[in-house]
């Protein structure tokens, strides 16, 4: 979390839901304390933004303020060796201005270059390096019980175990299912039978068809499929969670596919820790998107998640808006 003694935070790990939540809280705390107007809080995607601009902003001084924050997302996935070397130099030689707070958030696979590996080792040794590894089953069950309690509700331990078993380490979907169960029970204890209504072992065909419609830029069909899901009684929060989950899988698959394009769906399933059924059906979809497009869409979905949590609007409105913009 942010305080005025921090100059560099490194946030990383396989559990990108918890790491993203930690990132969001750190940025919000900085804004509340130092930059309520947001003029000195900058965020960059290292896969899309100009390397020289990012380096320049890291070294620039605040504008009419005592502090500024610069967030770099996934710089260790960059293939730009000069950029990676420059980041290593800035950190190793303490060139970051004292007025600046840099956050490096790494949620994607680290590049295979020596420069990326070197930077990763440097960052792990920093005082404020926070790792969010994937939790094992017992850790996840304990986390679910604690998280439900923190949200003002209660859950039977067997129900928490069922969430862990049915969903596994997909923390974005776990979080969404917890939200839906709390809303569904309205103060009552969450039981295993309740979990069975929300947690499923595989994506439904309609969700795959929805992603296909998005890939084909067929807004009419996409809206029809959304309407069909709603008529079946699916909650918009659940629909959104399934979309977010699927696009996250597609980003991971496309990234892996571009690195090693001869992998089978079974090999991909094993590498990413997903169900073979999901890997097989997703492999046909992943070829229809470029990696930059998938990252853009995934970022927009993450923004929806933030928008719902901050009260901007509800899932149904933001999901419909998201489809309309594609």
C-alpha positions as CSV (number, residue, x, y, z in Angstrom):
1,X,0.0,0.0,0.0
2,X,1.1,3.6,-0.6
3,X,2.8,5.8,2.0
4,X,5.2,8.7,1.6
5,X,8.3,6.6,2.2
6,X,7.6,4.5,-0.9
7,X,9.4,5.3,-4.2
8,X,9.0,2.0,-6.0
9,X,6.5,-0.8,-5.7
10,X,6.7,-4.0,-7.6
11,X,3.5,-6.0,-7.7
12,X,3.5,-9.4,-9.4
13,X,2.4,-13.0,-9.3
14,X,0.1,-15.5,-10.9
15,X,-3.0,-14.4,-9.0
16,X,-3.6,-11.3,-11.0
17,X,-7.0,-10.6,-9.3
18,X,-5.4,-10.0,-5.9
19,X,-2.5,-8.1,-7.5
20,X,-4.8,-5.9,-9.6
21,X,-6.9,-5.2,-6.4
22,X,-3.7,-4.3,-4.5
23,X,-2.6,-2.0,-7.4
24,X,-6.0,-0.3,-7.5
25,X,-6.0,0.3,-3.8
26,X,-2.4,1.7,-3.9
27,X,-3.3,4.2,-6.7
28,X,-6.5,5.2,-4.9
29,X,-4.6,5.8,-1.6
30,X,-2.1,8.0,-3.5
31,X,-4.8,10.0,-5.1
32,X,-6.7,10.5,-1.9
33,X,-3.6,11.7,-0.1
34,X,-1.5,13.5,-2.8
35,X,-3.4,13.9,-6.1
36,X,-7.2,14.2,-5.7
37,X,-7.6,15.7,-9.2
38,X,-5.5,13.0,-10.8
39,X,-3.2,15.4,-12.7
40,X,0.0,13.7,-11.4
41,X,-1.1,10.1,-11.6
42,X,-0.2,8.4,-14.9
43,X,-0.7,4.9,-16.1
44,X,1.0,3.2,-19.1
45,X,0.6,-0.2,-20.8
46,X,4.1,-1.3,-21.7
47,X,2.7,-3.4,-24.6
48,X,1.2,-0.4,-26.3
49,X,2.8,2.8,-25.2
50,X,6.0,4.4,-26.5
51,X,9.0,3.2,-24.4
52,X,10.8,6.6,-24.6
53,X,7.6,8.4,-23.3
54,X,7.4,6.0,-20.3
55,X,11.0,6.4,-19.4
56,X,10.7,10.2,-19.7
57,X,7.7,10.2,-17.4
58,X,9.5,8.2,-14.8
59,X,12.2,10.8,-14.7
60,X,10.0,13.9,-15.0
61,X,9.2,16.0,-12.0
62,X,5.6,16.7,-10.7
63,X,3.5,19.5,-12.1
64,X,2.6,21.9,-9.4
65,X,2.7,19.2,-6.8
66,X,5.0,17.5,-4.3
67,X,4.5,14.0,-5.6
68,X,3.5,12.1,-8.7
69,X,2.8,8.5,-9.4
70,X,3.7,6.5,-12.6
71,X,2.2,3.1,-13.2
72,X,3.8,0.7,-15.7
73,X,1.7,-2.3,-16.6
74,X,3.5,-5.5,-17.7
75,X,6.9,-3.9,-18.7
76,X,8.6,-7.3,-18.2
77,X,6.6,-8.7,-21.2
78,X,8.1,-6.1,-23.5
79,X,10.5,-7.3,-26.2
80,X,12.3,-3.9,-26.4
81,X,15.7,-4.6,-24.9
82,X,16.8,-1.0,-24.7
83,X,13.6,-0.1,-22.7
84,X,14.3,-3.0,-20.3
85,X,17.9,-2.0,-19.9
86,X,16.9,1.6,-19.2
87,X,14.5,0.5,-16.5
88,X,17.2,-1.7,-14.9
89,X,19.6,1.3,-15.0
90,X,17.0,3.7,-13.4
91,X,16.4,1.3,-10.6
92,X,19.9,0.1,-10.0
93,X,21.4,3.6,-10.0
94,X,18.6,5.2,-8.0
95,X,17.8,7.6,-10.8
96,X,14.1,7.8,-9.9
97,X,13.4,11.4,-8.6
98,X,12.5,11.5,-4.9
99,X,9.2,13.2,-5.8
100,X,8.1,10.3,-8.0
101,X,6.4,7.0,-7.0
102,X,6.8,4.2,-9.6
103,X,4.5,1.2,-9.5
104,X,5.5,-1.8,-11.8
105,X,2.6,-4.2,-12.1
106,X,3.4,-7.5,-13.8
107,X,0.4,-9.8,-14.5
108,X,1.5,-11.4,-17.7
109,X,4.3,-13.9,-18.5
110,X,7.8,-12.5,-18.3
111,X,9.6,-12.2,-21.6
112,X,12.3,-14.7,-22.4
113,X,15.0,-12.2,-23.1
114,X,18.0,-11.9,-20.7
115,X,17.1,-8.2,-20.2
116,X,13.6,-9.1,-18.9
117,X,15.0,-11.8,-16.6
118,X,17.6,-9.4,-15.3
119,X,15.0,-6.7,-14.5
120,X,12.7,-9.3,-12.8
121,X,15.5,-10.2,-10.4
122,X,16.3,-6.6,-9.7
123,X,12.6,-5.9,-8.9
124,X,12.2,-8.9,-6.7
125,X,14.9,-7.6,-4.4
126,X,13.2,-4.2,-3.9
127,X,12.0,-3.4,-0.4
128,X,8.4,-3.0,-1.6
129,X,8.0,-6.1,-3.7
130,X,4.7,-7.8,-3.3
131,X,4.1,-11.2,-4.8
132,X,0.6,-12.7,-5.2
133,X,1.2,-16.4,-6.0
134,X,-1.7,-18.7,-6.9
135,X,-3.1,-20.2,-3.7
136,X,-3.4,-23.9,-3.1
137,X,-6.8,-25.4,-2.3
138,X,-6.6,-25.0,1.5
139,X,-5.3,-21.4,1.2
140,X,-8.1,-20.6,-1.3
141,X,-10.8,-22.1,1.0
142,X,-9.5,-20.1,3.9
143,X,-9.4,-17.0,1.8
144,X,-13.0,-17.4,0.6
145,X,-14.2,-17.8,4.2
146,X,-12.3,-14.7,5.3
147,X,-13.3,-12.7,2.3
148,X,-17.0,-13.5,2.6
149,X,-16.8,-12.5,6.3
150,X,-15.1,-9.3,5.4
151,X,-18.0,-8.5,3.1
152,X,-20.4,-8.8,5.9
153,X,-21.8,-12.3,5.1
154,X,-21.1,-15.9,6.2
155,X,-20.4,-19.1,4.4
156,X,-20.4,-22.8,5.4
157,X,-16.9,-24.2,5.0
158,X,-18.2,-27.0,2.7
159,X,-19.6,-24.3,0.5
160,X,-16.2,-22.6,0.4
161,X,-14.6,-25.9,-0.5
162,X,-17.1,-26.3,-3.4
163,X,-16.3,-22.9,-4.8
164,X,-12.6,-23.8,-4.7
165,X,-13.2,-27.2,-6.3
166,X,-15.6,-26.0,-9.0
167,X,-13.8,-22.9,-10.0
168,X,-10.2,-23.4,-8.9
169,X,-7.7,-20.6,-9.1
170,X,-9.6,-18.3,-11.4
171,X,-9.9,-15.5,-8.8
172,X,-11.8,-13.1,-11.1
173,X,-14.6,-15.7,-11.3
174,X,-14.3,-16.7,-7.6
175,X,-14.7,-13.0,-6.7
176,X,-17.8,-12.6,-8.9
177,X,-19.4,-15.8,-7.6
178,X,-18.9,-14.6,-4.0
179,X,-20.6,-11.3,-4.9
180,X,-23.5,-13.1,-6.5
181,X,-23.9,-15.5,-3.6
182,X,-23.9,-12.8,-1.0
183,X,-26.6,-10.9,-3.0
184,X,-28.6,-14.1,-3.4
185,X,-28.6,-15.1,0.2
186,X,-29.5,-11.6,1.5
187,X,-27.8,-12.1,4.9
188,X,-28.3,-15.8,5.2
189,X,-25.4,-18.3,5.4
190,X,-24.1,-19.5,2.0
191,X,-24.4,-23.3,1.7
192,X,-23.1,-25.8,-0.8
193,X,-26.6,-26.0,-2.5
194,X,-26.4,-22.3,-3.1
195,X,-22.9,-22.6,-4.7
196,X,-24.3,-25.1,-7.2
197,X,-26.6,-22.5,-8.6
198,X,-23.7,-20.2,-9.6
199,X,-20.5,-22.2,-10.0
200,X,-20.1,-24.3,-13.1
201,X,-17.2,-26.5,-14.3
202,X,-17.2,-25.2,-17.9
203,X,-18.3,-22.2,-19.9
204,X,-21.7,-22.5,-21.5
205,X,-21.9,-22.7,-25.3
206,X,-23.8,-19.4,-25.4
207,X,-20.8,-17.6,-23.9
208,X,-18.5,-19.0,-26.6
209,X,-21.0,-17.9,-29.2
210,X,-21.1,-14.5,-27.7
211,X,-17.3,-14.2,-28.0
212,X,-17.6,-15.4,-31.6
213,X,-20.1,-12.7,-32.3
214,X,-17.8,-10.1,-30.8
215,X,-14.9,-11.4,-32.9
216,X,-17.0,-11.1,-36.0
217,X,-18.1,-7.6,-35.0
218,X,-21.7,-8.8,-35.2
219,X,-23.3,-6.5,-32.6
220,X,-26.8,-7.6,-33.4
221,X,-26.1,-11.3,-32.7
222,X,-24.1,-10.3,-29.6
223,X,-27.0,-8.4,-28.1
224,X,-29.3,-11.3,-29.0
225,X,-27.1,-13.7,-27.1
226,X,-26.9,-11.4,-24.1
227,X,-30.7,-11.2,-24.1
228,X,-31.0,-15.0,-24.4
229,X,-28.7,-15.4,-21.3
230,X,-30.8,-12.9,-19.4
231,X,-34.0,-14.7,-20.3
232,X,-32.5,-17.9,-19.0
233,X,-32.2,-16.2,-15.6
234,X,-28.4,-15.6,-15.7
235,X,-27.4,-12.6,-13.6
236,X,-25.5,-9.8,-15.5
237,X,-22.7,-10.0,-13.0
238,X,-22.3,-13.7,-13.7
239,X,-22.4,-13.1,-17.5
240,X,-19.7,-10.4,-17.1
241,X,-17.6,-12.7,-15.0
242,X,-17.8,-15.4,-17.7
243,X,-16.8,-12.9,-20.4
244,X,-13.9,-11.6,-18.4
245,X,-12.8,-15.2,-17.7
246,X,-12.9,-16.1,-21.3
247,X,-11.0,-13.1,-22.6
248,X,-8.4,-13.6,-19.9
249,X,-8.0,-17.2,-21.2
250,X,-7.8,-15.9,-24.8
251,X,-5.1,-13.3,-23.9
252,X,-3.0,-16.1,-22.2
253,X,-3.5,-18.5,-25.1
254,X,-2.7,-15.9,-27.8
255,X,0.5,-14.9,-25.9
256,X,1.5,-18.6,-25.5
257,X,0.5,-19.4,-29.1
258,X,2.7,-16.5,-30.5
259,X,5.7,-17.8,-28.4
260,X,5.1,-21.5,-29.3
261,X,2.7,-21.9,-32.2
262,X,2.8,-25.7,-32.4
263,X,1.2,-26.5,-29.1
264,X,-1.9,-28.8,-29.0
265,X,-5.0,-27.8,-27.1
266,X,-4.1,-30.4,-24.4
267,X,-0.6,-28.9,-24.0
268,X,-2.2,-25.4,-23.8
269,X,-4.6,-26.6,-21.2
270,X,-1.8,-28.1,-19.1
271,X,0.4,-25.0,-19.5
272,X,-2.4,-22.6,-18.5
273,X,-4.1,-24.8,-15.9
274,X,-7.5,-24.7,-17.6
275,X,-10.0,-27.4,-18.5
276,X,-9.2,-29.3,-21.8
277,X,-12.7,-28.6,-23.0
278,X,-12.2,-24.8,-22.6
279,X,-8.7,-25.0,-24.3
280,X,-10.1,-26.9,-27.3
281,X,-13.0,-24.5,-27.9
282,X,-10.9,-21.4,-27.2
283,X,-8.2,-22.4,-29.7
284,X,-10.6,-21.8,-32.6
285,X,-11.4,-18.4,-31.2
286,X,-7.9,-17.2,-30.4
287,X,-6.9,-17.2,-34.1
288,X,-9.6,-14.6,-34.8
289,X,-8.0,-11.9,-32.5
290,X,-4.6,-10.3,-32.5
291,X,-2.9,-10.1,-29.1
292,X,-3.1,-6.2,-29.0
293,X,-6.9,-6.5,-29.7
294,X,-7.3,-9.1,-26.9
295,X,-5.4,-7.0,-24.5
296,X,-7.5,-3.9,-25.4
297,X,-10.7,-5.8,-24.8
298,X,-9.5,-7.3,-21.6
299,X,-8.5,-3.9,-20.3
300,X,-12.0,-2.6,-21.1
301,X,-13.5,-5.4,-19.2
302,X,-11.3,-4.7,-16.2
303,X,-12.5,-1.1,-16.4
304,X,-16.1,-2.3,-16.2
305,X,-15.2,-4.2,-13.1
306,X,-13.7,-1.1,-11.5
307,X,-16.8,0.9,-12.7
308,X,-19.2,-1.4,-11.0
309,X,-17.2,-1.5,-7.8
310,X,-17.0,2.3,-7.6
311,X,-20.7,2.8,-8.3
312,X,-20.4,4.2,-11.8
313,X,-23.1,1.9,-13.2
314,X,-24.4,-1.6,-13.0
315,X,-23.2,-4.6,-15.0
316,X,-26.1,-4.7,-17.5
317,X,-25.5,-1.1,-18.6
318,X,-21.7,-1.3,-18.8
319,X,-21.8,-4.7,-20.6
320,X,-24.3,-3.4,-23.2
321,X,-22.1,-0.3,-23.7
322,X,-19.0,-2.5,-24.1
323,X,-20.6,-4.6,-26.8
324,X,-21.9,-1.4,-28.6
325,X,-18.4,0.1,-28.7
326,X,-16.7,-3.0,-30.2
